[in-house]
Amino acid sequence: MMNPLNCKEVTTRLALGDITIYPIRERLLIRFHLAICWICRKYERQLSVIGQAFTSSIVNLRHATDTGPFKERLVKHLTHRQNRSEDL
């Protein structure tokens, strides 16, 4: 007999990533749980949206062309902090 998974077990597995790494039995239990639990389905969709947003932000960051001012501000900030710590 297959014991059903609870929400905590399902959401943990979903948060860890690709469920295809699990044995077929666990994948079926996850899919069965998602079929009956609207909260976990919503959580799965939210994870997908977060992943897509993260991916698009990384792509946008790679295509950013005006990084000069940011680099200058960062170097200035880090130099200032280093000078302050040396004064102490």
Backbone torsions as a table, in degrees:
resi	resn	phi	psi	omega
1	MET	NA	138.5	-179.6
2	MET	-93.1	125.1	176.8
3	ASN	-83.1	130.2	-179.6
4	PRO	-68.5	152.2	176.6
5	LEU	-85.8	148.1	175.3
6	ASN	-92.7	174.8	-175.5
7	CYS	-60.3	-41.3	-179.1
8	LYS	-61.8	-42.6	179.7
9	GLU	-65.9	-41.6	-178.9
10	VAL	-68.0	-47.6	-177.9
11	THR	-66.1	-33.7	176.3
12	THR	-63.2	-45.9	179.6
13	ARG	-65.1	-38.7	177.9
14	LEU	-65.7	-41.5	-178.7
15	ALA	-67.5	-28.9	179.9
16	LEU	-72.6	-15.8	175.1
17	GLY	124.4	-143.1	-172.9
18	ASP	-60.5	121.1	-177.9
19	ILE	-80.1	-6.8	178.9
20	THR	-70.2	-10.1	178.2
21	ILE	-77.1	-14.3	-178.9
22	TYR	-85.1	155.9	175.6
23	PRO	-60.5	157.6	-176.3
24	ILE	-55.6	-36.7	-179.9
25	ARG	-60.8	-46.4	-179.8
26	GLU	-68.3	-38.5	177.7
27	ARG	-61.1	-40.6	177.4
28	LEU	-64.8	-40.5	178.3
29	LEU	-64.5	-39.5	178.1
30	ILE	-64.7	-47.7	-179.6
31	ARG	-63.9	-38.6	176.9
32	PHE	-62.1	-45.4	180.0
33	HIS	-62.3	-43.4	-180.0
34	LEU	-64.3	-29.2	179.4
35	ALA	-68.8	-28.3	-176.4
36	ILE	-107.6	-12.3	-174.8
37	CYS	-114.2	106.6	-178.0
38	TRP	-69.8	-27.7	-179.6
39	ILE	-67.8	-44.0	179.1
40	CYS	-69.4	-33.3	175.1
41	ARG	-63.7	-41.7	178.2
42	LYS	-63.5	-41.7	177.6
43	TYR	-61.5	-41.5	178.7
44	GLU	-62.8	-41.6	178.0
45	ARG	-65.6	-40.2	179.0
46	GLN	-63.2	-41.4	176.6
47	LEU	-60.2	-40.3	179.2
48	SER	-63.8	-44.6	179.6
49	VAL	-63.7	-43.2	178.7
50	ILE	-62.2	-43.0	178.5
51	GLY	-62.8	-42.3	178.6
52	GLN	-65.3	-41.0	179.2
53	ALA	-64.7	-41.4	178.6
54	PHE	-63.2	-45.6	-179.9
55	THR	-61.3	-44.6	-179.1
56	SER	-68.5	-32.7	178.0
57	SER	-69.0	-36.1	176.6
58	ILE	-66.0	-43.3	178.7
59	VAL	-62.2	-44.1	179.0
60	ASN	-63.9	-37.7	179.4
61	LEU	-66.0	-38.6	178.7
62	ARG	-66.5	-30.5	-178.0
63	HIS	-91.2	-0.8	178.7
64	ALA	-66.7	129.7	-176.2
65	THR	-101.1	-25.6	-174.7
66	ASP	-99.0	68.9	179.5
67	THR	-96.7	-6.5	-179.1
68	GLY	-56.0	-54.7	-179.8
69	PRO	-59.9	-37.1	178.7
70	PHE	-64.2	-45.7	179.7
71	LYS	-61.2	-41.4	179.3
72	GLU	-63.0	-44.4	178.7
73	ARG	-63.8	-39.9	-179.6
74	LEU	-65.3	-45.8	179.1
75	VAL	-62.9	-42.8	179.6
76	LYS	-62.8	-43.7	179.3
77	HIS	-62.9	-47.4	-178.7
78	LEU	-66.2	-39.0	177.6
79	THR	-63.9	-42.2	179.1
80	HIS	-62.4	-44.1	179.5
81	ARG	-64.3	-40.4	-179.4
82	GLN	-65.1	-41.9	178.7
83	ASN	-63.5	-39.3	179.2
84	ARG	-65.5	-40.4	-178.4
85	SER	-70.0	-30.2	178.0
86	GLU	-72.5	-30.1	178.4
87	ASP	-68.9	-25.1	-178.3
88	LEU	-77.7	NA	NA
